[in-house]
Amino acid sequence: MGLSAPQGEKHRRHSMVVVPMDAPGVHVERSTHVLGYRDGPHGGHAEIVYDAVRVPRDHLLGEWNGGFAIGQARLGPGRIHHCMRLIGMAERAYDLMCTRVQQRVAFGKPLAAQGVVQEWIAESRIRIEQARLLVLKTAWLMDTVGNRGAAVEISAIKVAIPEMATWVIDRAMQAHGGMGVSQDTPLPELYAQARMLHLADGPDEVHKMAMARRELRRYPTG
């Protein structure tokens, strides 16, 4: 995606093109990691240098200066997908936590008998189910009224679901003790991915700002 009309309308300044990996001038410098982990089976998001790269006009995606619209069209479903995966990650961490606290004994009784651990378990289940319902509502709105009609809810899940997942995974890590931050469980990698999703497809702060602006439009200014 590149700037194709610097002086154009606000949302008509960018275009998207397909660039073959073997095009002259394309140099893959490195793959990046997320908190030390490889980001997915493809090796991560790459740092790529484009040095005077040229491609034919028919490599244009969509229409000229229509790149922003393409990006926005996929971001809504993409955010739903991220949040669905985060709920699954939280459920995995929850299962590990509940299994661990039944087995681990401290101060003469299983961790599951400790009041603070029971609070973690109850609060985790509450947060997961709240998150699941908000994502379901957002997906339903996207199906019925489209991305624009679901804009507030899309921003809401993009903030709420990573926050829920990192909280649940963090509690699961705490319940495991030292094992929870080692390679003996998937919890550290789950946490790294969940933490990254506070940033991917727009940081939390940007979504909160967008939500607030949309909400305030419904109220008189004077």
WORANOR-V874269 format. One record per residue. N is the residue number from 0. OMEGA is omega in whole degrees, -180 to 180 (* if undefined). Layout:
n->{N/N}
omega->{OMEGA/OMEGA}
This chain:
n->{0/1/2/3/4/5/6/7/8/9/10/11/12/13/14/15/16/17/18/19/20/21/22/23/24/25/26/27/28/29/30/31/32/33/34/35/36/37/38/39/40/41/42/43/44/45/46/47/48/49/50/51/52/53/54/55/56/57/58/59/60/61/62/63/64/65/66/67/68/69/70/71/72/73/74/75/76/77/78/79/80/81/82/83/84/85/86/87/88/89/90/91/92/93/94/95/96/97/98/99/100/101/102/103/104/105/106/107/108/109/110/111/112/113/114/115/116/117/118/119/120/121/122/123/124/125/126/127/128/129/130/131/132/133/134/135/136/137/138/139/140/141/142/143/144/145/146/147/148/149/150/151/152/153/154/155/156/157/158/159/160/161/162/163/164/165/166/167/168/169/170/171/172/173/174/175/176/177/178/179/180/181/182/183/184/185/186/187/188/189/190/191/192/193/194/195/196/197/198/199/200/201/202/203/204/205/206/207/208/209/210/211/212/213/214/215/216/217/218/219/220/221}
omega->{-177/178/-176/180/-174/-178/-177/176/-172/-176/180/-176/-173/174/177/176/174/180/178/-179/-178/178/178/179/178/-179/176/-176/-178/169/-179/179/175/-178/176/-179/172/-173/176/-176/-179/175/176/176/-173/168/-173/175/175/-176/180/-179/177/177/180/-180/-178/174/178/174/-179/-178/178/-178/180/-176/-179/-179/178/-180/-179/-179/-178/-176/180/177/179/179/174/-179/177/-176/175/179/179/177/176/178/178/178/178/179/179/178/-180/-180/-178/177/-177/-175/174/-174/-173/-178/176/-179/172/178/180/177/-179/179/180/-177/-178/179/177/177/177/-177/-180/-178/178/180/178/-177/180/-177/175/-180/-178/-179/179/177/178/178/-178/178/178/178/178/179/-172/-177/176/-176/-177/180/-179/-171/-179/-179/178/177/-178/-179/-179/175/-170/-172/174/178/177/-176/180/179/-178/-180/178/178/179/177/-180/-180/180/-177/-179/179/-176/178/180/179/-178/174/176/-172/180/180/175/-179/180/-180/180/180/178/-177/167/-176/-174/-179/177/180/-178/-174/179/179/177/178/-180/178/-178/180/179/180/-177/178/-178/-176/180/-177/-176/*}
